[in-house]
């Protein structure tokens, strides 16, 4: 089995600017974990699906 060099991984840090990824804001983190907001979004998505199905029949 070939050995793998993990020395580069020791220098990599999460959310480093070189990754150019979006970091969620505290508000976004709150909205992702808020049960009340998730229930509201669930209802809205279901209403949209019902409208699409109603238009197709």
PDB file of N, H, CA, C and O in Angstrom:
ATOM      1  N   UNK A   1       0.851  -1.180   0.000  1.00  0.00           N
ATOM      2  CA  UNK A   1       0.000   0.000   0.000  1.00  0.00           C
ATOM      3  C   UNK A   1       0.890   1.235   0.000  1.00  0.00           C
ATOM      4  O   UNK A   1       1.877   1.285   0.735  1.00  0.00           O
ATOM      5  N   UNK A   2       0.557   2.224  -0.810  1.00  0.00           N
ATOM      6  H   UNK A   2      -0.245   2.184  -1.406  1.00  0.00           H
ATOM      7  CA  UNK A   2       1.363   3.434  -0.925  1.00  0.00           C
ATOM      8  C   UNK A   2       1.126   4.341   0.270  1.00  0.00           C
ATOM      9  O   UNK A   2       0.008   4.448   0.774  1.00  0.00           O
ATOM     10  N   UNK A   3       2.195   4.993   0.718  1.00  0.00           N
ATOM     11  H   UNK A   3       3.103   4.906   0.309  1.00  0.00           H
ATOM     12  CA  UNK A   3       2.032   5.913   1.841  1.00  0.00           C
ATOM     13  C   UNK A   3       1.567   7.268   1.303  1.00  0.00           C
ATOM     14  O   UNK A   3       1.963   7.688   0.216  1.00  0.00           O
ATOM     15  N   UNK A   4       0.732   7.934   2.072  1.00  0.00           N
ATOM     16  H   UNK A   4       0.410   7.593   2.955  1.00  0.00           H
ATOM     17  CA  UNK A   4       0.170   9.223   1.675  1.00  0.00           C
ATOM     18  C   UNK A   4       0.768  10.294   2.564  1.00  0.00           C
ATOM     19  O   UNK A   4       0.849  10.129   3.781  1.00  0.00           O
ATOM     20  N   UNK A   5       1.184  11.390   1.956  1.00  0.00           N
ATOM     21  H   UNK A   5       1.118  11.524   0.968  1.00  0.00           H
ATOM     22  CA  UNK A   5       1.786  12.496   2.702  1.00  0.00           C
ATOM     23  C   UNK A   5       0.682  13.427   3.193  1.00  0.00           C
ATOM     24  O   UNK A   5       0.010  14.070   2.386  1.00  0.00           O
ATOM     25  N   UNK A   6       0.493  13.504   4.504  1.00  0.00           N
ATOM     26  H   UNK A   6       1.039  12.982   5.159  1.00  0.00           H
ATOM     27  CA  UNK A   6      -0.542  14.357   5.098  1.00  0.00           C
ATOM     28  C   UNK A   6       0.041  15.645   5.671  1.00  0.00           C
ATOM     29  O   UNK A   6      -0.648  16.352   6.407  1.00  0.00           O
ATOM     30  N   UNK A   7       1.279  15.961   5.353  1.00  0.00           N
ATOM     31  H   UNK A   7       1.838  15.386   4.756  1.00  0.00           H
ATOM     32  CA  UNK A   7       1.910  17.149   5.929  1.00  0.00           C
ATOM     33  C   UNK A   7       1.237  18.436   5.453  1.00  0.00           C
ATOM     34  O   UNK A   7       1.216  19.423   6.188  1.00  0.00           O
ATOM     35  N   UNK A   8       0.688  18.443   4.236  1.00  0.00           N
ATOM     36  H   UNK A   8       0.706  17.641   3.638  1.00  0.00           H
ATOM     37  CA  UNK A   8       0.023  19.654   3.728  1.00  0.00           C
ATOM     38  C   UNK A   8      -1.263  19.918   4.509  1.00  0.00           C
ATOM     39  O   UNK A   8      -1.598  21.073   4.772  1.00  0.00           O
ATOM     40  N   UNK A   9      -1.985  18.864   4.882  1.00  0.00           N
ATOM     41  H   UNK A   9      -1.713  17.926   4.669  1.00  0.00           H
ATOM     42  CA  UNK A   9      -3.264  19.028   5.577  1.00  0.00           C
ATOM     43  C   UNK A   9      -3.108  19.678   6.949  1.00  0.00           C
ATOM     44  O   UNK A   9      -4.062  20.264   7.460  1.00  0.00           O
ATOM     45  N   UNK A  10      -1.935  19.588   7.549  1.00  0.00           N
ATOM     46  H   UNK A  10      -1.160  19.113   7.133  1.00  0.00           H
ATOM     47  CA  UNK A  10      -1.724  20.185   8.871  1.00  0.00           C
ATOM     48  C   UNK A  10      -1.762  21.703   8.811  1.00  0.00           C
ATOM     49  O   UNK A  10      -2.036  22.352   9.821  1.00  0.00           O
ATOM     50  N   UNK A  11      -1.492  22.285   7.639  1.00  0.00           N
ATOM     51  H   UNK A  11      -1.269  21.758   6.818  1.00  0.00           H
ATOM     52  CA  UNK A  11      -1.441  23.736   7.502  1.00  0.00           C
ATOM     53  C   UNK A  11      -2.742  24.335   7.000  1.00  0.00           C
ATOM     54  O   UNK A  11      -2.867  25.558   6.924  1.00  0.00           O
ATOM     55  N   UNK A  12      -3.701  23.511   6.660  1.00  0.00           N
ATOM     56  H   UNK A  12      -3.599  22.518   6.722  1.00  0.00           H
ATOM     57  CA  UNK A  12      -4.977  23.996   6.134  1.00  0.00           C
ATOM     58  C   UNK A  12      -5.904  24.325   7.300  1.00  0.00           C
ATOM     59  O   UNK A  12      -6.082  23.518   8.213  1.00  0.00           O
ATOM     60  N   UNK A  13      -6.490  25.517   7.257  1.00  0.00           N
ATOM     61  H   UNK A  13      -6.345  26.172   6.516  1.00  0.00           H
ATOM     62  CA  UNK A  13      -7.417  25.933   8.309  1.00  0.00           C
ATOM     63  C   UNK A  13      -8.781  26.177   7.686  1.00  0.00           C
ATOM     64  O   UNK A  13      -8.873  26.669   6.561  1.00  0.00           O
ATOM     65  N   UNK A  14      -9.838  25.836   8.409  1.00  0.00           N
ATOM     66  H   UNK A  14      -9.763  25.437   9.323  1.00  0.00           H
ATOM     67  CA  UNK A  14     -11.199  26.039   7.923  1.00  0.00           C
ATOM     68  C   UNK A  14     -11.500  27.527   7.795  1.00  0.00           C
ATOM     69  O   UNK A  14     -11.028  28.336   8.594  1.00  0.00           O
ATOM     70  N   UNK A  15     -12.281  27.877   6.793  1.00  0.00           N
ATOM     71  H   UNK A  15     -12.665  27.220   6.144  1.00  0.00           H
ATOM     72  CA  UNK A  15     -12.714  29.247   6.522  1.00  0.00           C
ATOM     73  C   UNK A  15     -11.538  30.193   6.276  1.00  0.00           C
ATOM     74  O   UNK A  15     -11.621  31.381   6.587  1.00  0.00           O
ATOM     75  N   UNK A  16     -10.472  29.683   5.733  1.00  0.00           N
ATOM     76  H   UNK A  16     -10.404  28.718   5.480  1.00  0.00           H
ATOM     77  CA  UNK A  16      -9.341  30.521   5.368  1.00  0.00           C
ATOM     78  C   UNK A  16      -9.728  31.318   4.119  1.00  0.00           C
ATOM     79  O   UNK A  16     -10.432  30.783   3.262  1.00  0.00           O
ATOM     80  N   UNK A  17      -9.297  32.571   3.984  1.00  0.00           N
ATOM     81  H   UNK A  17      -8.725  33.006   4.680  1.00  0.00           H
ATOM     82  CA  UNK A  17      -9.699  33.377   2.826  1.00  0.00           C
ATOM     83  C   UNK A  17      -9.345  32.755   1.477  1.00  0.00           C
ATOM     84  O   UNK A  17     -10.001  33.041   0.475  1.00  0.00           O
ATOM     85  N   UNK A  18      -8.331  31.921   1.440  1.00  0.00           N
ATOM     86  H   UNK A  18      -7.799  31.689   2.254  1.00  0.00           H
ATOM     87  CA  UNK A  18      -7.936  31.333   0.162  1.00  0.00           C
ATOM     88  C   UNK A  18      -8.974  30.338  -0.372  1.00  0.00           C
ATOM     89  O   UNK A  18      -8.949  30.005  -1.557  1.00  0.00           O
ATOM     90  N   UNK A  19      -9.871  29.866   0.469  1.00  0.00           N
ATOM     91  H   UNK A  19      -9.892  30.136   1.432  1.00  0.00           H
ATOM     92  CA  UNK A  19     -10.905  28.932   0.017  1.00  0.00           C
ATOM     93  C   UNK A  19     -12.022  29.646  -0.739  1.00  0.00           C
ATOM     94  O   UNK A  19     -12.713  29.027  -1.547  1.00  0.00           O
ATOM     95  N   UNK A  20     -12.205  30.929  -0.487  1.00  0.00           N
ATOM     96  H   UNK A  20     -11.643  31.432   0.170  1.00  0.00           H
ATOM     97  CA  UNK A  20     -13.224  31.747  -1.136  1.00  0.00           C
ATOM     98  C   UNK A  20     -14.622  31.158  -1.001  1.00  0.00           C
ATOM     99  O   UNK A  20     -15.413  31.212  -1.942  1.00  0.00           O
ATOM    100  N   UNK A  21     -14.925  30.603   0.149  1.00  0.00           N
ATOM    101  H   UNK A  21     -14.282  30.559   0.914  1.00  0.00           H
ATOM    102  CA  UNK A  21     -16.263  30.087   0.400  1.00  0.00           C
ATOM    103  C   UNK A  21     -17.038  31.084   1.250  1.00  0.00           C
ATOM    104  O   UNK A  21     -16.457  31.891   1.977  1.00  0.00           O
ATOM    105  N   UNK A  22     -18.349  31.011   1.144  1.00  0.00           N
ATOM    106  H   UNK A  22     -18.821  30.356   0.554  1.00  0.00           H
ATOM    107  CA  UNK A  22     -19.188  31.892   1.952  1.00  0.00           C
ATOM    108  C   UNK A  22     -19.300  31.330   3.361  1.00  0.00           C
ATOM    109  O   UNK A  22     -19.528  30.133   3.538  1.00  0.00           O
ATOM    110  N   UNK A  23     -19.144  32.172   4.347  1.00  0.00           N
ATOM    111  H   UNK A  23     -18.958  33.144   4.203  1.00  0.00           H
ATOM    112  CA  UNK A  23     -19.288  31.784   5.747  1.00  0.00           C
ATOM    113  C   UNK A  23     -20.639  32.302   6.208  1.00  0.00           C
ATOM    114  O   UNK A  23     -20.922  33.492   6.070  1.00  0.00           O
ATOM    115  N   UNK A  24     -21.487  31.418   6.760  1.00  0.00           N
ATOM    116  H   UNK A  24     -21.257  30.451   6.872  1.00  0.00           H
ATOM    117  CA  UNK A  24     -22.822  31.875   7.162  1.00  0.00           C
ATOM    118  C   UNK A  24     -22.760  32.896   8.296  1.00  0.00           C
ATOM    119  O   UNK A  24     -21.955  32.781   9.220  1.00  0.00           O
ATOM    120  N   UNK A  25     -23.620  33.881   8.199  1.00  0.00           N
ATOM    121  H   UNK A  25     -24.274  33.975   7.449  1.00  0.00           H
ATOM    122  CA  UNK A  25     -23.709  34.907   9.236  1.00  0.00           C
ATOM    123  C   UNK A  25     -24.471  34.330  10.429  1.00  0.00           C
ATOM    124  O   UNK A  25     -25.126  33.296  10.301  1.00  0.00           O
ATOM    125  N   UNK A  26     -24.393  34.982  11.574  1.00  0.00           N
ATOM    126  H   UNK A  26     -23.861  35.822  11.678  1.00  0.00           H
ATOM    127  CA  UNK A  26     -25.168  34.501  12.724  1.00  0.00           C
ATOM    128  C   UNK A  26     -26.672  34.430  12.450  1.00  0.00           C
ATOM    129  O   UNK A  26     -27.354  33.533  12.946  1.00  0.00           O
ATOM    130  N   UNK A  27     -27.190  35.385  11.654  1.00  0.00           N
ATOM    131  H   UNK A  27     -26.636  36.114  11.251  1.00  0.00           H
ATOM    132  CA  UNK A  27     -28.620  35.367  11.322  1.00  0.00           C
ATOM    133  C   UNK A  27     -28.961  34.138  10.482  1.00  0.00           C
ATOM    134  O   UNK A  27     -29.984  33.494  10.711  1.00  0.00           O
ATOM    135  N   UNK A  28     -28.120  33.817   9.527  1.00  0.00           N
ATOM    136  H   UNK A  28     -27.288  34.340   9.341  1.00  0.00           H
ATOM    137  CA  UNK A  28     -28.353  32.648   8.669  1.00  0.00           C
ATOM    138  C   UNK A  28     -28.301  31.371   9.509  1.00  0.00           C
ATOM    139  O   UNK A  28     -29.121  30.472   9.324  1.00  0.00           O
ATOM    140  N   UNK A  29     -27.346  31.292  10.424  1.00  0.00           N
ATOM    141  H   UNK A  29     -26.680  32.023  10.574  1.00  0.00           H
ATOM    142  CA  UNK A  29     -27.260  30.115  11.301  1.00  0.00           C
ATOM    143  C   UNK A  29     -28.523  29.984  12.138  1.00  0.00           C
ATOM    144  O   UNK A  29     -29.027  28.880  12.343  1.00  0.00           O
ATOM    145  N   UNK A  30     -29.035  31.119  12.624  1.00  0.00           N
ATOM    146  H   UNK A  30     -28.625  32.016  12.458  1.00  0.00           H
ATOM    147  CA  UNK A  30     -30.262  31.097  13.419  1.00  0.00           C
ATOM    148  C   UNK A  30     -31.440  30.613  12.582  1.00  0.00           C
ATOM    149  O   UNK A  30     -32.227  29.783  13.038  1.00  0.00           O
ATOM    150  N   UNK A  31     -31.564  31.131  11.352  1.00  0.00           N
ATOM    151  H   UNK A  31     -30.925  31.805  10.982  1.00  0.00           H
ATOM    152  CA  UNK A  31     -32.689  30.743  10.497  1.00  0.00           C
ATOM    153  C   UNK A  31     -32.627  29.270  10.114  1.00  0.00           C
ATOM    154  O   UNK A  31     -33.666  28.634   9.936  1.00  0.00           O
ATOM    155  N   UNK A  32     -31.430  28.724   9.985  1.00  0.00           N
ATOM    156  H   UNK A  32     -30.586  29.241  10.130  1.00  0.00           H
ATOM    157  CA  UNK A  32     -31.290  27.311   9.639  1.00  0.00           C
ATOM    158  C   UNK A  32     -31.675  26.400  10.799  1.00  0.00           C
ATOM    159  O   UNK A  32     -32.051  25.248  10.580  1.00  0.00           O
ATOM    160  N   UNK A  33     -31.587  26.890  12.008  1.00  0.00           N
ATOM    161  H   UNK A  33     -31.282  27.826  12.186  1.00  0.00           H
ATOM    162  CA  UNK A  33     -31.869  26.046  13.172  1.00  0.00           C
ATOM    163  C   UNK A  33     -33.189  26.390  13.860  1.00  0.00           C
ATOM    164  O   UNK A  33     -33.583  25.711  14.808  1.00  0.00           O
ATOM    165  N   UNK A  34     -33.875  27.431  13.396  1.00  0.00           N
ATOM    166  H   UNK A  34     -33.555  27.982  12.626  1.00  0.00           H
ATOM    167  CA  UNK A  34     -35.135  27.862  14.014  1.00  0.00           C
ATOM    168  C   UNK A  34     -36.281  26.944  13.557  1.00  0.00           C
ATOM    169  O   UNK A  34     -36.619  26.911  12.373  1.00  0.00           O
ATOM    170  N   UNK A  35     -36.856  26.223  14.475  1.00  0.00           N
ATOM    171  H   UNK A  35     -36.581  26.250  15.437  1.00  0.00           H
ATOM    172  CA  UNK A  35     -37.919  25.269  14.156  1.00  0.00           C
ATOM    173  C   UNK A  35     -39.151  25.984  13.599  1.00  0.00           C
ATOM    174  O   UNK A  35     -39.763  25.504  12.645  1.00  0.00           O
ATOM    175  N   UNK A  36     -39.517  27.116  14.179  1.00  0.00           N
ATOM    176  H   UNK A  36     -39.020  27.506  14.954  1.00  0.00           H
ATOM    177  CA  UNK A  36     -40.691  27.858  13.708  1.00  0.00           C
ATOM    178  C   UNK A  36     -40.511  28.274  12.246  1.00  0.00           C
ATOM    179  O   UNK A  36     -41.440  28.132  11.449  1.00  0.00           O
ATOM    180  N   UNK A  37     -39.334  28.783  11.884  1.00  0.00           N
ATOM    181  H   UNK A  37     -38.581  28.898  12.531  1.00  0.00           H
ATOM    182  CA  UNK A  37     -39.072  29.182  10.496  1.00  0.00           C
ATOM    183  C   UNK A  37     -39.115  27.974   9.566  1.00  0.00           C
ATOM    184  O   UNK A  37     -39.612  28.076   8.444  1.00  0.00           O
ATOM    185  N   UNK A  38     -38.602  26.835  10.017  1.00  0.00           N
ATOM    186  H   UNK A  38     -38.199  26.752  10.928  1.00  0.00           H
ATOM    187  CA  UNK A  38     -38.612  25.632   9.190  1.00  0.00           C
ATOM    188  C   UNK A  38     -40.047  25.161   8.924  1.00  0.00           C
ATOM    189  O   UNK A  38     -40.358  24.703   7.825  1.00  0.00           O
ATOM    190  N   UNK A  39     -40.902  25.273   9.911  1.00  0.00           N
ATOM    191  H   UNK A  39     -40.650  25.645  10.804  1.00  0.00           H
ATOM    192  CA  UNK A  39     -42.310  24.891   9.736  1.00  0.00           C
ATOM    193  C   UNK A  39     -42.988  25.822   8.731  1.00  0.00           C
ATOM    194  O   UNK A  39     -43.742  25.370   7.869  1.00  0.00           O
ATOM    195  N   UNK A  40     -42.716  27.125   8.844  1.00  0.00           N
ATOM    196  H   UNK A  40     -42.103  27.493   9.544  1.00  0.00           H
ATOM    197  CA  UNK A  40     -43.290  28.098   7.905  1.00  0.00           C
ATOM    198  C   UNK A  40     -42.820  27.804   6.490  1.00  0.00           C
ATOM    199  O   UNK A  40     -43.631  27.798   5.564  1.00  0.00           O
ATOM    200  N   UNK A  41     -41.530  27.561   6.304  1.00  0.00           N
ATOM    201  H   UNK A  41     -40.871  27.566   7.056  1.00  0.00           H
ATOM    202  CA  UNK A  41     -40.996  27.246   4.977  1.00  0.00           C
ATOM    203  C   UNK A  41     -41.603  25.955   4.425  1.00  0.00           C
ATOM    204  O   UNK A  41     -41.891  25.860   3.232  1.00  0.00           O
ATOM    205  N   UNK A  42     -41.793  24.973   5.289  1.00  0.00           N
ATOM    206  H   UNK A  42     -41.559  25.051   6.259  1.00  0.00           H
ATOM    207  CA  UNK A  42     -42.399  23.709   4.881  1.00  0.00           C
ATOM    208  C   UNK A  42     -43.808  23.948   4.337  1.00  0.00           C
ATOM    209  O   UNK A  42     -44.176  23.400   3.298  1.00  0.00           O
ATOM    210  N   UNK A  43     -44.588  24.760   5.035  1.00  0.00           N
ATOM    211  H   UNK A  43     -44.289  25.205   5.879  1.00  0.00           H
ATOM    212  CA  UNK A  43     -45.956  25.055   4.611  1.00  0.00           C
ATOM    213  C   UNK A  43     -45.947  25.806   3.277  1.00  0.00           C
ATOM    214  O   UNK A  43     -46.735  25.491   2.385  1.00  0.00           O
ATOM    215  N   UNK A  44     -45.066  26.789   3.137  1.00  0.00           N
ATOM    216  H   UNK A  44     -44.426  27.044   3.861  1.00  0.00           H
ATOM    217  CA  UNK A  44     -44.987  27.566   1.898  1.00  0.00           C
ATOM    218  C   UNK A  44     -44.625  26.669   0.723  1.00  0.00           C
ATOM    219  O   UNK A  44     -45.233  26.773  -0.343  1.00  0.00           O
ATOM    220  N   UNK A  45     -43.653  25.799   0.901  1.00  0.00           N
ATOM    221  H   UNK A  45     -43.160  25.715   1.767  1.00  0.00           H
ATOM    222  CA  UNK A  45     -43.237  24.901  -0.179  1.00  0.00           C
ATOM    223  C   UNK A  45     -44.374  23.960  -0.557  1.00  0.00           C
ATOM    224  O   UNK A  45     -44.586  23.693  -1.740  1.00  0.00           O
ATOM    225  N   UNK A  46     -45.100  23.459   0.423  1.00  0.00           N
ATOM    226  H   UNK A  46     -44.927  23.676   1.384  1.00  0.00           H
ATOM    227  CA  UNK A  46     -46.218  22.564   0.125  1.00  0.00           C
ATOM    228  C   UNK A  46     -47.337  23.287  -0.620  1.00  0.00           C
ATOM    229  O   UNK A  46     -47.957  22.709  -1.513  1.00  0.00           O
ATOM    230  N   UNK A  47     -47.601  24.529  -0.269  1.00  0.00           N
ATOM    231  H   UNK A  47     -47.098  24.999   0.457  1.00  0.00           H
ATOM    232  CA  UNK A  47     -48.615  25.299  -0.988  1.00  0.00           C
ATOM    233  C   UNK A  47     -48.186  25.501  -2.441  1.00  0.00           C
ATOM    234  O   UNK A  47     -49.004  25.384  -3.353  1.00  0.00           O
ATOM    235  N   UNK A  48     -46.910  25.803  -2.656  1.00  0.00           N
ATOM    236  H   UNK A  48     -46.245  25.898  -1.915  1.00  0.00           H
ATOM    237  CA  UNK A  48     -46.409  25.972  -4.025  1.00  0.00           C
ATOM    238  C   UNK A  48     -46.552  24.675  -4.815  1.00  0.00           C
ATOM    239  O   UNK A  48     -46.930  24.702  -5.987  1.00  0.00           O
ATOM    240  N   UNK A  49     -46.256  23.552  -4.191  1.00  0.00           N
ATOM    241  H   UNK A  49     -45.949  23.530  -3.239  1.00  0.00           H
ATOM    242  CA  UNK A  49     -46.389  22.270  -4.879  1.00  0.00           C
ATOM    243  C   UNK A  49     -47.844  21.990  -5.219  1.00  0.00           C
ATOM    244  O   UNK A  49     -48.137  21.495  -6.308  1.00  0.00           O
ATOM    245  N   UNK A  50     -48.754  22.294  -4.317  1.00  0.00           N
ATOM    246  H   UNK A  50     -48.517  22.696  -3.433  1.00  0.00           H
ATOM    247  CA  UNK A  50     -50.175  22.098  -4.590  1.00  0.00           C
ATOM    248  C   UNK A  50     -50.641  22.942  -5.768  1.00  0.00           C
ATOM    249  O   UNK A  50     -51.438  22.481  -6.585  1.00  0.00           O
ATOM    250  N   UNK A  51     -50.153  24.171  -5.861  1.00  0.00           N
ATOM    251  H   UNK A  51     -49.506  24.545  -5.197  1.00  0.00           H
ATOM    252  CA  UNK A  51     -50.524  25.035  -6.968  1.00  0.00           C
ATOM    253  C   UNK A  51     -50.010  24.474  -8.295  1.00  0.00           C
ATOM    254  O   UNK A  51     -50.719  24.519  -9.301  1.00  0.00           O
ATOM    255  N   UNK A  52     -48.797  23.952  -8.304  1.00  0.00           N
ATOM    256  H   UNK A  52     -48.221  23.916  -7.487  1.00  0.00           H
ATOM    257  CA  UNK A  52     -48.233  23.386  -9.526  1.00  0.00           C
ATOM    258  C   UNK A  52     -49.035  22.157  -9.946  1.00  0.00           C
ATOM    259  O   UNK A  52     -49.342  21.994 -11.127  1.00  0.00           O
ATOM    260  N   UNK A  53     -49.375  21.297  -9.000  1.00  0.00           N
ATOM    261  H   UNK A  53     -49.126  21.429  -8.040  1.00  0.00           H
ATOM    262  CA  UNK A  53     -50.159  20.100  -9.307  1.00  0.00           C
ATOM    263  C   UNK A  53     -51.554  20.486  -9.794  1.00  0.00           C
ATOM    264  O   UNK A  53     -52.076  19.882 -10.731  1.00  0.00           O
ATOM    265  N   UNK A  54     -52.153  21.485  -9.164  1.00  0.00           N
ATOM    266  H   UNK A  54     -51.730  21.975  -8.402  1.00  0.00           H
ATOM    267  CA  UNK A  54     -53.492  21.940  -9.560  1.00  0.00           C
ATOM    268  C   UNK A  54     -53.485  22.478 -11.003  1.00  0.00           C
ATOM    269  O   UNK A  54     -54.429  22.242 -11.757  1.00  0.00           O
ATOM    270  N   UNK A  55     -52.418  23.199 -11.382  1.00  0.00           N
ATOM    271  H   UNK A  55     -51.651  23.390 -10.769  1.00  0.00           H
ATOM    272  CA  UNK A  55     -52.332  23.721 -12.745  1.00  0.00           C
ATOM    273  C   UNK A  55     -52.167  22.613 -13.770  1.00  0.00           C
ATOM    274  O   UNK A  55     -52.619  22.751 -14.906  1.00  0.00           O
ATOM    275  N   UNK A  56     -51.535  21.532 -13.390  1.00  0.00           N
ATOM    276  H   UNK A  56     -51.168  21.420 -12.467  1.00  0.00           H
ATOM    277  CA  UNK A  56     -51.273  20.469 -14.346  1.00  0.00           C
ATOM    278  C   UNK A  56     -52.480  19.537 -14.566  1.00  0.00           C
ATOM    279  O   UNK A  56     -52.503  18.776 -15.533  1.00  0.00           O
ATOM    280  N   UNK A  57     -53.471  19.595 -13.679  1.00  0.00           N
ATOM    281  H   UNK A  57     -53.452  20.214 -12.894  1.00  0.00           H
ATOM    282  CA  UNK A  57     -54.637  18.701 -13.836  1.00  0.00           C
ATOM    283  C   UNK A  57     -55.837  19.444 -14.318  1.00  0.00           C
ATOM    284  O   UNK A  57     -56.899  18.849 -14.502  1.00  0.00           O
TER     285      UNK A  57
END
